[in-house]
Amino acid sequence: MEKVINFTLKVWRQRGPKAQGAFESYQMEDITGDTSFLEMLDILNENLVSEGKEPVVFDHDCREGICGMCSLYVNGHPHGPEGGVTTCQSFMRKFNEGDTITVEPWRSAAFPVIRDLMVDRSAFDEIMQAGGYVSVNTGAPQDSNAILISKEVADVAMDAASCIGCGACVAACKNGSAMLFVSSKVTQLALLPQGKVEAARRAKAMVAKMDELGFGNCTNTRACEAECPKSETIINIAKLNREFITAKLQD
């Protein structure tokens, strides 16, 4: 028989970045176990709209664990207590009858609240614009084997590239550090021949932009690694530190 639960949902409501926020509680009834977390929020909003109340604002897009927009802090964990998945991939079967489920936005000075559970993560876009790319001459595409890359290097680069930029690392970090995100993007490019040309400029520019935007310092608590839905590792942070120090020594 399919699991059906009733529970209390505590949701952070905030009308804007400067507004005073507070939790509001809602009673959710007869939610089936195969309902995803975001579908459950859809049900809540349908109920609120039918009662003439304002729905809860939250961010989402693909709902397939790809875009990273479902940035919810659930019961003290970015994306929820289940490891290795985004919020949209979490299902209500993981919760129990009578639970109180607390939902908050990311808590970081660099990610101001837009409204309710939606935060402004454009700071990540600015970091990427500072150096998270390679410069190439456009034209006819090169043959796929024109630049040979060993499988070992390609595998590590692809692991780093799996970062979806959701910001869970920032939300998990007591310092609000973006080091895991920045290091994943730098590592991805630094390992590949196409990225080595601009490696020094990239490392310095992305770290400088990260500091400028108000992200905190990394103190290696590994909370980011523990909460990352794509299982990025702090080995990337070590790689970023090497890239940054090498770049500074070249000045």
N, C-alpha and C positions, 0 to 999 in steps of 0.2 A: 504494500500500500504506500502511495506517495506521501512523503512527509509534508505536513502542513503546520505552520507555527503562527503564534500570536506573540507580539513583542512590543516594547516601547522604543521609539526612535527619538533620540535627542539630536537635534540639528542646529548648527550655528546659523543664526540669521543676522545679517548685517547689511544695511541699505547702501553702504558705500565706504570708501577708504577712510573717511574721516568720521563716519558715524559710530555710535556706540553699539556694539553687538551683544547678543545674548543667546543662550540656548532656548529652544522651544521644543516641547515634547509632543509627540504624536503617537497614538495607539494604532498599530498596524495589525490587521486581523486576516486570518485565512490566507497567508502567503505561502505558496507552494515552494518546495525545496529546489525545483529546477528553475525558479525565477532568479535572474541575475541581479546583482546589487543595484545596477542602474535601472533595470526594469522595475525593481521595487520602488525606487525613487520616482519613476514615472507614475506608478500607481498612487503614491502619496500625492503627487502634483495633480493628478486627475481628481482625487478626492478634495483637495484644497480648492481647485477651480470650481467644482460643483457646489462647494459651500460658499463661493463668492470671495475666497481669500487668495492672496498672492502666492503663486507657486514658488518652490525653492529653486534658486538659480544654481546650476552646477554645469561643469564643462564636460563635453563628450564629443566624439566624432565617429571613429571607425567601429568602436565597441568590439574590437578583435585583438586588443593588446598590441596594436601597432603604433598608434599616434601618440600615446602617452598623455592625452588630454584629461583623462578621468582621474584627476588629481585630488583624491579625497583621503582624509586622515580618519581612519575607522578604528575605534577602540584602541587608540594610542599607537597605531601603526600606519605609515604611508601605504595606501592601497588596501589596507586591511591586514588582519593577523595571518592570513595564509601566505606563505612565502612563494616567490617566483612567479607571481601573477599580478596583473593590473586590476584595478577595481572592477572594470567591466567584465573581467574573467572570473570574478568571485560570485559564488552562488549562495543562496539563502540556506541551503542544506548544511552549510558550515556553522549555522547558528542554531540555538536551541529555544524551545518554548519558554516564554517568560523573560528572555534576555532583555537587557537594556543596551542598545547599540548607539554609540556616540559618534557623530559624524562632524568633522571640522574641516576647514580649508587648510592648505599648507601654511605653516607659521614661519615666516621669514620676512625680514625687513626688505629684502630684495624682491619679494613677491607680494606686493600690496593687494589687499582684498578689493576686488571690483564690486562684488555683491554676493552675499551669502557664502557659498562654497566655491565660488569662482575667483581665481587670483590672476594677476597680471604677470605672466612669465616671459615677457618680452626681453627681460635681461639676458636670458639664454640666447635669444636671437642676436642681441648686440655682441655677445661674446663670439658667436659664430661669424658674424660680419667682420670682427676684428682680425680673424685669421683662420677660421675653420674651413678652409677651402684650398684648392690648388689652382694656379693660374696657368692656362694653356692657350695655345693658338687654336682658334676654331677652324673648321674645315672638314674635309673628308675624314671619317673615323678611321683610326688605326686598326690594323689587324690585332685580334685579341692576344696573339702570342708575340707581339712586337717587343714587349718588355717582359722577360721571363721572371717570375717570382716563385720562390720555392713554396711548397705546400705548407711547410711549418710556419713560415712568415705569413702566408695568406690566411692560415687558420687563426693565428693570434690577432691579425688585423681585423678579420671578420668578427671575432669575439668582441673586440673593442667597438666595432661599428654597430653592434647590436644595441647600444645605448639609444633609447628613444627620446631622451631629453625631457622626461616627465617632471623631474625636480624632486623625486622621492628622496634622493640623497641629501638634498638641501633641507628638506622637511625633517629628515631623521637626525641630522647632525645638530648637536647642542650648540655649535658655533654658527650654524647656517652656512656651512662651507659648500662651495660648488666644485671642489677639487675632483671628485669622482667624475662628474660630467665633463669638465674641461680636460682632464687627463685621458678620458676615453676617446675624445675627439682628437686630441693631439697624438695619442698613441696610434690610432687608426691610420693617420696620414704619415707619421714619422717612420713607420715600418715599411712603407711602400716607396719605390723609386720615384714616383710622381710627386711625393710629398717632401722628399729630402732637399729639394732645391730651396724651398722657402722655410725650412725647418726652424732655423734660428729666429727669424722674424716672427714666425707663427707663435712659438712658445712665449716669447716676450710680450707680444701684442695681446694674446688671449689672457695671460695671467694679469697683465696690467689692466685690461678691461674688467676682468673679474674683481680685482681689488677696487677699481673705481666705482663699480656698481654696488658696493657695500656688502659683498659676501664675506663671511668670516674665514678664519684660518683653519687649516686642518690640524687636528691633534691626534690623529690615528686611533680613534676609538672604534673604528670599523663599523659604526652604526650604518653608514651609507651602504657598505657592502652587504650587511645583513638584510637591509630592507629593499635593495634594488630589485625590481621585478624582472630584470634581465640578467641578474647574477653577475654584474660587472665586478671586477676585483680591484683591490687597492694596489695590486701590482702595476696597474696603469698609473697610479699616483707616483710610484717610484720612477716609472719611465718619464713622466712629465718633469719631475724634479731633475733628472739627469739631462733632459733636453734643455730645461731652463738654465741650469748651471753652465752647461756647455755653451749656450748662446751668450750668456753674460761674459764668459771668459774670452769670447771672440771679439768683444767690444773694444 
